[in-house]
Amino acid sequence: MRPVVIPLFALMWGFTALADEGMWRPQQLTLTAKALRAAGVTVDPARLADLQRGPLASVVSLGGCSASFVSPDGLVATNHHCVVGALQYASVARGGDSLLESGLTAQSRAEEPWAGPSARVRVTVSETDVTAEFAAVIAAASTEAAAALAVESTLKAKVAACEQGRPGHQCQVARYDGGTAFVLIDQLVLRDVRLVHAPPRAVGDYGGDVDNWMWPRHSGDWALLRAYVGPDGQPADHAAANVPFKPAAHLTVNPAGVKASDAVLVAGYPGRTFRHRTATELELTEKEYPATLKMLGELLTLVRELQGRSKALETKLSALEAGLSNRQKYVQGNLDSFAASDLVAVRRGQQRRFVEWARRQPDGAAGLRALQDVDALAMKTAEMQPASEVLGALSRTSSVLRAAFAIHWLALERAQPDAERQPGFQDRDVPELEGQLSQALKSVELEAERPIVGFLLARAARLPAAARIEGLDALFAQHADPNDTTEVLGAGIRQGAVNRLVDAVFSAVKLTDGEVRSTLLRATREVVEASGDSAVAFAASLAPDRLKERDRQRAAQGAELRTRPRLMAALAAHAGRPLYPDANGTLRVTYGKVRGYAYRDGLTAEPQTTLRGVVAKATGKAPFDAPQALLDAIVATHERMRSGQLERFGDAALGTVPVDFLSTCDVTGGNSGSATLDAKGRFVGLLFDGNYESMDSDWIYDLRRTRAIHVDVRYLLWSLERVYGGAHLLKELGL
Amino acid sequence: MRPVVIPLFALMWGFTALADEGMWRPQQLTLTAKALRAAGVTVDPARLADLQRGPLASVVSLGGCSASFVSPDGLVATNHHCVVGALQYASVARGGDSLLESGLTAQSRAEEPWAGPSARVRVTVSETDVTAEFAAVIAAASTEAAAALAVESTLKAKVAACEQGRPGHQCQVARYDGGTAFVLIDQLVLRDVRLVHAPPRAVGDYGGDVDNWMWPRHSGDWALLRAYVGPDGQPADHAAANVPFKPAAHLTVNPAGVKASDAVLVAGYPGRTFRHRTATELELTEKEYPATLKMLGELLTLVRELQGRSKALETKLSALEAGLSNRQKYVQGNLDSFAASDLVAVRRGQQRRFVEWARRQPDGAAGLRALQDVDALAMKTAEMQPASEVLGALSRTSSVLRAAFAIHWLALERAQPDAERQPGFQDRDVPELEGQLSQALKSVELEAERPIVGFLLARAARLPAAARIEGLDALFAQHADPNDTTEVLGAGIRQGAVNRLVDAVFSAVKLTDGEVRSTLLRATREVVEASGDSAVAFAASLAPDRLKERDRQRAAQGAELRTRPRLMAALAAHAGRPLYPDANGTLRVTYGKVRGYAYRDGLTAEPQTTLRGVVAKATGKAPFDAPQALLDAIVATHERMRSGQLERFGDAALGTVPVDFLSTCDVTGGNSGSATLDAKGRFVGLLFDGNYESMDSDWIYDLRRTRAIHVDVRYLLWSLERVYGGAHLLKELGL
């Protein structure tokens, strides 16, 4: 069923944000102190803005996910879906059964398995506003591309200075709203991370794809990690002698949890939002989606067909399948929501009011010009979008090409002094890159990579004239055959040429060998190109196009740096108060209330689910294969509660243990694993999803339907006590 | 998803009924006056018990559906799904487009099309308790079969005396709770019924099979008929000169409708319930269901395959498909609900308390013996159930066999004096039977009947030894072939024999000819058997088995007459107050409140749906193909309401027009089309369905989940005004 049509009254975009809307920078909280109090939050806003003290000093990033310290001994709480890779790594490492399936509860520190070479816990130590410096650099640049380059080099200099002589620290300069603000962020990076507890897949991912994005939800989407450091207390590589990290602060659990209408906060690292986009930008996105959906649908069909061939392929492609399927649901949901809420028209209306306002201002012309410039830039970018997408997809869906592209690019960059290289390809980045590639290539099956790359190259052959990839066209021509009678895909290129090119790309892959990889990751361009690896040779052929793509993006970025801030300034003036910046992977705080919503005409979504729903959904078959031990524990708990016995983590009002809950907090991908805090800043849950009805929340927040989905901390605590033998962990959590 | 497991606290079965439970005989309402008042009903219970005055004098039966007079000129309101046959008849009769698809709003009396020869409006004129007479007859009989026969002949005598010299009246003696009470019911039967208004199928059956039994619902399941009589005011066959019937009373519309928590009543003719069954009876039913489901599934597959062959077959089999699919959903829903609510165990617990109570009573042994007798009888009946089912299905699913069986049976009965014949086969029944057969055979396609009969005969070949049908076995033997190597189905019968028998049954079907049929319906057994019709010859071969089945059922009925009343008396004594009898197609009143329910863990069903939901479900494709005219009218209405203009039938609190609503009223099939009355007895809606979660409500009522689904009268009124040009009908409705 399609989401119910509801006219929007979320009027952000130059209007005042609603109470629960906003992913605020911690430092902004003091500016919105009144709203925070009105929402029922009793923690001092100044305290919330302080990165050196709890609760925010407890909040960390895992890279793509958020997490929090919950004990003085470096225990970290996050989502189950954030540790899937770690569970797979640890399963392979111990050569035993799948920890993902069985779950895991380490009974002592010695039993805590390593989460793998790419696992990181990043503690944000400080944030320093450096906007003025960057603004000066941008203003001084002669061209847009020059502005982008100047920003890049200033950025690298800042980062280098920040990291200088501080091993274990990584710095970055985050850009807010296309260059409206720049902040130097200093993070301590802990690189020995271990698994402490995870429920079985059937609990952590209960409902799987069927329930993904959906309410009512019954996932036990939690996991516990522990960060380790060297005996000297400093970040260290994984080693037996390492000791638990002692965080500056850790969250206190509130075992009473929250109930409907309670105030809640979420602190974490939301990835990306587009809340301040123009109507034209939204329209371009809406137009792009159907083609994206078609591509995703075809690719998913192919991947699933491959998975059907063997149990091994099924497992190996499961992450790709899950990622594509999640993306498909996201794009479809956005498309549905755009249509249901008539988003483009709504934004056009908001924009019209902004334009009318601007026309009335003495200095309004600047804002109007900025709006035009932003729209023009967006249209230009959209034209090249199909080519960018194919190039991106090649490295995202094939581990071999990802490695080949990275290695060749690194070799190109190595020709320049370290400081002048593109971020992510400096010497300091090599170990992390190596870890990532090593994990990705561990169990690659060329049988699966080949048809997927074939699919993408066929797509490239069909690209419109304005978006051709020259290096690929040359390769297609090279593999053409005058006797070929196969289907013409586009630009005279036949399916046969694509097939032969794919054969060539996979004819001599050596990168899967760890030693070869390790050597090439540190080699010069000449050595890399002479390596004889067919995938690397393919990467070399595409290098000019990838460079062009990079330059194009750099120019676009430069243009963005000079236009978006002007528009944002006008929007803020229109709003008459500070705007929260779009999410950009940096630390943010959002606050709201535990609250249901109008689900469908005739149905109301209640804000909490319970163990009763876990039982009701259980079918015995995945994804609703609740383990028997869980079902038995539920029966026992219900019997205890019915007979009036003590059930420590039960909710007397509900007559059972709560499982998941909804809130009006404003979140997005990257927030996964964020601690949910109550009005006093205590740990009451973990954010893990949004509801389907708010799938367009990356674009717009609507208080009537935008909801975050959290797992209730009491489900975790109850499970530790009643199902997984985690009494020692309850003790460590201070209970 | 399976219904949520909820322990029952509905304790009827010898315990006190909950406030909203009960399909009360009108005469019982004075006994439950206090509860009626407590529920908020302000109509005087004595008035509600009076069949000569409104509101109950307005309530009529259509045979299988309920309905009500809503104007002084014989206008009748009922459900859309109760007039599907009439719409099909009228479409064929006028040779035009399908009125089912397009809907219909007659702009004058002259435009009201005839609903067809089988359409009836039955007005209950009086009910007279005759229990004492029947009790005496039963007590005097020497055997159980004799008791059944004696009841049958007493019944016929009563009916004959009642109808004597009163043309247009039909009388019946209704049996309550297996003979606990007998009531002589006198009905005036109006046989010229015409269509006045029906919405298009896409409105009346919006959501179709997908939404059937489901909430939230958005069906506009209403229709308006008009009853006509001869110029003398007496019931008459359809004729141009006929005039509208003037009912003794008609309902007054309350255009303000009802809202959550308002008291509502439903008066109508519920078909069958089994609320007072023993645990063993429930258990036997639960055991029978999986086999029934398997059979329904296979038959549905076959029917749908046949429907795929041509547009004509698709249409012709649509009623059969809908019936089977509805039955499948019913049985599956019952099975799910039985399991979810652990019904058998619950009933066993209730029964245990009854037994304990009975053991403490001085005369308790009688109740205990009755319980044993009822259980023994049920087990005996269950053994023959598979054979009864096949025999029943043959005439239910094949119109040709239905006609052949009826004609041959009628000829057998005709050998006896009219008064001694089986009810339904007396001379007075012939015209109605002829009308029914004429309609059923109008467009029979043997191409479809043949494989369906083949399926059922193959099933008969597989029956267990205890339940063989001898006549069929003889026919199978007759069509056996020593060279046949096809699959052996059961008892040595091969598929080939079944196929040859089917060929024989359909080798010379003449019944589809109206004249042949009309002659045979009035012919003697000899003439019928010499007719040369192959289907009639088949019916003749099965006559001994059908007679045996009749005798078996008669004996079972006699046993039931002597055991069930003893059990009911004991249960009533245990309850300490009157019990409402199980539904048996007679006039009943139930009352309750407009109320939602706990839908799933994390979701609440609200008690009302609105036009907003109609739009949200619209996909443009059946069954969610809301007509454009409706969608346009909705947009216009929403704009009017938003801008504060008058919308006569809008609900200011909801900001739109209500569509359907839920109540706690206790209803079942047969109640369809029943008027829903408000606390003052005014017309506020039409009952048309129950929710899936209460699908076992034929067996047990549970206040927490048993809900009736009604269409709000305001959706009808609004549609007449805004969509269908029915201003003249609003006027006739007194608005």
Interface residues (C-beta under 8 A of the other chain):
Chain A: M1 R2 P3 V4 V5 W215 P216 R217 H218 Y599 R600 D601 G602 L603 T604 A605 E606 Q608 T609 T610 R612 G613 V615 A616 K617 T619 D660
Chain B: M1 R2 P3 V4 V5 W215 P216 R217 H218 Y599 R600 D601 G602 L603 T604 A605 E606 Q608 T609 T610 R612 G613 V614 V615 A616 K617 T619 D660
